[in-house]
């Protein structure tokens, strides 16, 4: 059976459970004998492996001012890999399967969190309560409500550093491009488009629940999500990585890779919070497999400043190809269309301005996004976060969640009905026609596999909820685990704030 499908959307309930531990005194300042900040890493099977290299003596990517002190992962095999890497670097580090035990250690000053998405907020909050400084990987949350609780925890435990890994926030090239935009050099912004075109193959079809491999503490891995058996066994195995494509744990590529480009798009647009409304359409096309999230999605978010359109594509340039489509120079990037030209931001944070005929006007100077982890160390030393502010990450993460909520509240529609739904907006129509062309060359018949067309949801920014004329749609959206999920049992997420956004 599926963990959680679109058909379950209207009847989803929110789980409850017990509270987390109480706050402990902040420990930063002691450090190791040589003055290094002692780092603990939670989760290093994927992105966390790169973080681990940042704190190993002799590593090419070693960051000055910090040293690895502890490693934590729910998988014995992953722990062994981390132990071997530390030993080869001449370090003996503490090992934990349970992050809560690591957070009790007085030998850890700061933590880097790179577990699956559904663990990001709960461990961020627990780490701040335990007096640790925190670097949490993107996205900040699995759902909007828990992301807000992480932001409120950072406010409550304000002596601690809390930074999110939306690494383009450290790109000087993007900062210079934004300065150019604000100066009006290209005229008024008409719209912003973010793209996440990455090849995502089928993960295969399997017959029901799969056996969790020995050595993985699956209860710990599941954390605040419902404790259900895995129903996947793709190239990455039963537990790891392919959780991205299941609603209980991830949010598809818009929440995986796309959060980076979503954050850049919102930043360049100058939007301070959530949009006025959001609407999504798409589907899972080209194959049938165990996964639940769409591999093709177009989401439109209307801000006062201008529309933000976000596109996800998991199929290649045409059927059988690994190469991906390109939109205005990039497969993964951001395009800011203005009256007199546009700015293209590449995946690595490089930014270039063009006129409307595609002639290069200016390549913006400065560092790219590779400076972000160095800026984390600077934040630890200065006790101030300049790049990667948690609440900014929360708003950008919430855009991904809102896009998915509209999709999940949608229904299968004929292509003509979809065309009618997007007809009023020039930028949306452009994205729609390009999506149709993309699916056509991938031999997708939309009369056979109909697209899902989500409702236009109005956003109550103060309460971080949605409204809709049809009560059943509004209730389904607001009760969705992607809007709010409180956790389960020992993994219940504490409410840190009032539930409404304070006026800025």
Secondary structure, DSSP 8 states (H G I E B T S, - for coil): --SS-GGGGGG-----B----------TT---TTS-EEEEEE--SSHHHHHHHTTSTT-TT--TTEEEEEEE-SBHHHHHHHHHHHHHTT---EEESSHHHHHT-TT--EEEE-S-GGGHHHHHHHHHHTT-EEEE-SSS-SSHHHHHHHHHHHHHTTTS-EEE--GGGG-HHHHHHHHHHHTTTT-SEEEEEEEEE---------SS-----TTB-HHHHHTTS--------BTTBSSSSGGGGSTTT---HHHHTHHHHHHHHHHHHT--S--SEEEEEEE--S---S--S-SEEEEEEE-SS-EEEEEEE-S-SSTT--S---BTTBSEEEEEEESS-EEEEETTS-EEEE-TTS-EEEE--S--GGGHHHHHHHHHHHT---SSBHHHHHHHHHHHHHHHHHHHT-EEE-HHHHHHHHTT-HHHHHHHHHHHHHHHHTT--TTTS-EEE---EEEETTTTEEE-SSHHHHHHHHHSTTT---EEBTEE----S-SS----
